[in-house]
């Protein structure tokens, strides 16, 4: 049956947060093109994400390095896909469908890629754009930049780890994601203090601390500071299990990170702390999200890992302010239960 369906290749963004932010646009593209066979090309770090999405018929994993580029191009050539939509801005992401001989190749004309594209879309100027990044992906996929785009098409699987946690049904589970891939410039430093404040207000709270293998030490310090009401799962989950545990939480407190976007896409209420990054452009995509921001700062879309300005902005956000926002979310949930 798939042989009779028109094929399209969508190349996924490379970072977890960007990939999640593209999901509503991919979902909308699928809604408008129900008969298409959609192949997602994704790096190993985000490939599993698309296996949990309802719009991808096939997921092809892109191996690293030049050999991965040429092997993937050869594999795609054999699939005889007539059209590619390239969501990342990298040169490599445009080179692969070019080498694969895909006739139609649409993407933003950034990083010297214009000659590799048959449909080069003029990129948006960050200074002029006031809309969310998800609409940039919608522009590439559907040639539009409006609408709500709240349906993500993503459903977290059931968690095997969650069943082993010693938290009973009477507890309100808060996921804590204290890390961020860009380091201290996006890491708010007061997760432990905020959890302590919350426990003073509500002793029915329990915490699951989540992060990557590289964030084990950070997450362990947070969990140890909270005590026996927290469990640290950092480095103990793959992406699929990470998503599953997030789906088990009643609320997630996090930085501006890929984990934040994943939790929001899973439909979990999120409280996210922002420094100088702009939530109007890269904020949580799901319903029920709240953002706590540093005040009187000049926002920037791209910040370095070592940005002192960004770290200082995050430090200016008090644990009391964040705890107040979290408690309001908890009370709202209980009122609507």
N, C-alpha and C positions, 0 to 999 in steps of 0.2 A: 504493500500500500504506500509506503514511504517513497518508492521510486516514482510514483505518479504525482507526488506533491512537489511543488516548487521549493527549492532549497535556498536558505540564506545563512550566511555565517555572521555571527555577532562576536566580536572580540572583546572580552571582558576587561574592565579596568584592573590594574595590577594590585592595588592596595585593597585591604579588606573594607575599609570605610567607603572608598570610592566605588567598589563593586556593589556594596549594599545600596549606596545612593543611586546607582543605575537601575536597581531592580524595579521601581515603580514604572520607569519608562519602558523597560523590557516587557513588563506585564501589560502595559497599555498597547505596545506594539503587537503583542500576541492577541490581545482582544480585538484589534482591528484586522488581524491577518490570521484567522483561525486555521486556514488550510495550509499555511506554510510549515515546512519542516525546518526548525531552528537548531542549528549547531552552535554551541558556545565554545569558543577557544579561550582557555584560561590557564594561568600559571598554577603550579601545584598548590600554592598557598591559598588560592580561592576557588579551585576547581570543585571541591566538595560543596561549596556554597551553592553552586548552580545545580548540583544534583538534588538539593533540597528545594529548588524553585520549580514552580508549576509550568513554566513556559519553555524550558529547554527540553528538546527531544533527544539531543545527543550532546555529550560533553567531551571535548578533546583537550587533553592536558598538554601544555606547551613546556617542553623540557628546557633547561637553561643552556646558554652558550650558543655559539655559532652552529654547532652540529645540530642542536635542537631546532634552530631556525630552519635549516635546510631540510631536515627530516620531516618536520611538521609541514613545510610547504609542499613536499612531495606527497605526503599523505593526503593533504587537502586537495591537491591536483587530481588525485584518483577519485575523490568524491564528486568531482564535476559540479561544484557549487557556482551558480552564476552571479551571486551578489554577496558582497561583504560590507558590513557596517562596523567601523573601527572606533570604539569608544575611548581607548587611551590616546594620549598625545605623543607617545614615543615613536621614534623612527622605525624601530624594529616591528612594532605592531602594524605599520603600514607596509613594510617590506615583505612580510610573510604572505599576505594575499596577492601581492604583486608577483612574487616568485611562484606562487601557486597557480598563476594564470587565471585568476578569477576576473571575469570581464568588467564587472561594476564594483568600484571600490570607493566608499563614501567615508569621509572623516574630516576632522578639522585640519586646516592647512597650517600646521605648526611644525617647527623643528625641521625645516627643509624637506617636507614630505610632499609638496604639491605635485611633483612629477610622478609620484607613486600612486596618486589618486585620480580617478576619473570624475569624481564629484567632490571637489574640494570646498568645504564649507568655511566661510570666513569666521575665524574665532572671535569670541566675545572679548571686549576689553573689560578687565577687572574693575577699572575705575568707573565704567559706565553701567555695568551689569548690577542690578539690585535684586535679582531673583536667585533662587536656590540652585545649587549645582545639578540637582536632579533634572532641571529643565534644560540644561545643556545637553544631557543625554537624550531628552525627549526631542530636542531639535535635530539631532542626528538620526534618530529612529523614526520619528513621525513628522518632522519638519514643522513642529509647533513648539511654543514656549509657554503655554498657559494651561490652566486647569488645576484641579486639586492634587492629583497623583498621591493618594494616600494608601491605595492598595499595593502591597509589595509583591504578592505572589509567593511569599516565603512562609513556610511552616516548620517550626523546630520539631525534631523527632522526639520520641520518648527517651527519657534519660535512665540509663542503668545505674549510674553513680548516685543519682538523687535518691534512689530507693534505699541505698545503704547509709544515708545520712541519719543521724540520731535526732532529727528534728521531727516532732510530732505534728499532727494536723492543726493543733491549737496555736501554732506559732506563725507569725508574720515574717516571711523570708525576704531579706534584702540582699541582693547581689552587690558586691563592691568590686569595682574594676579600677584600682589605683594607678595602673600603668598606662602608658601610651607609647606608640612606636617611635615618636619623635622626642622621647626623653623628657628632661625637666621642663622644657619649654611648653609642654602640654600636661604636665603632671601636677595636679593640685596636691599640696602636702598634708592635708588635714583629715584624711579619712578616719584614722583611729580616733582622733579627738571628736569628730562628728558622731561616730558610732557610740562613744561613751555618753555624749549628750543625749542621744536618742534613747539609750537604755535607761537613763535617769527619768525620761518622760514615759517610757513604755517598756516594761520588762518582758513583754511577750515577743520581742524582736529577736531574731537570730540572723546571722550573717554568713554568707558564702563569699569568700575572697577568690577572685578569678584573675588569671593572667597567663602569660606565656612562660616558657622555660626560662627565658632571660630575666623574667620578673619575679622569680621564686623568692629571692631574698627580700625584695620590697614587699611582696604580698605576705610573707611570713612575719615580717615585722609588724604589719597592720593586724594580722590575725592574733599574734601573741599579745599585742597591746590591748586588744578587745577581751581576750581571755577565752574561757570555755564556751562562750556563746557564739564563737566564730570557728569556721573550718576553712582551711586553706587548700584550694584545689589548683593553684597555679602550677602549670607544667604537667598536670595530670590528665589533661583533656586534649583530644584533637579538636579540630574545628567543629565537627559534627556533635561531639559530646559537649563542647563549650556552648553551642547553640541550644542543646537540649537542657543543660543546667540553667541557662538564662530563662528558658521557657518555664522552668519550675519556680522561678522567683516571683514574688508579688510586686516587687519594685527593684530597680537597679540604680545605684548611685555611681557616677562615673565621670571621667574626663571627656574632652572632645577626642574620641578615639574610635578605632574600628569596632571595639566591643560595644561602645555606645550605640553605634549604628545598627549592629547586629541585634542588640536587645530591643531597640525601638522597632526594627523590622519584624521581630518576633511577636510584637503586640504587647510587650511588657512596658508598664509606665516607667519613664526614665526621668531622673534628675541629673542634669549634666552641668559641670562647672566649666566655664569658658574664661580664658584670659583675654588675649588680643585677637584670637581668631573670631570670625564673624558667624554667629549662628543663623543669620538670615540667609547665608550662602551655603553653610555646611552643617546646619543644625540637624537634630534627630528628625527622621522622616515619618515616624509613626505617630499615631494619636496618643494623647495623654502624656506628652513630654513637657517638662519644665526646665528652663535654663536659668542658671544663676551666673551672672556676669560680673566681671570687674568693672568698676565705674570709671568714667572719665578717661577712657583709653582710646587711642587711635587704632582701629581694627586693621588687621592685615590677613590676607589669605594664605600667604606663604611665610613661614618663620623658620629660622635655623634652629637646630637642636640645642645650641648653646645660647640662645637669645636671653640675655639678662632681663630685658624689658618684659618679655613674655612671662618669665619666671616670677618677676616682681608683681606683675598684674595678677597672677594666680594667687600669690601669697596675700594679696590685699583682700581676697574673698574670705570672710571669716567663717569658721565652723558653725557659729551660732546662726548665721544667715542661712547656711545650707541646711542645717538641722531643722530650722523653722519651715523651710520649703518641703523637706521630706515629710515632716509631721503633717503638714497640710494635705499632702498626697495620701498619706495613710488614713487620715480622718475622712477625706473625700471617698476613698474606697469603701470604708466601713459604713458610711452613710448610704452608699449606693448598693450595698450588699443585700 
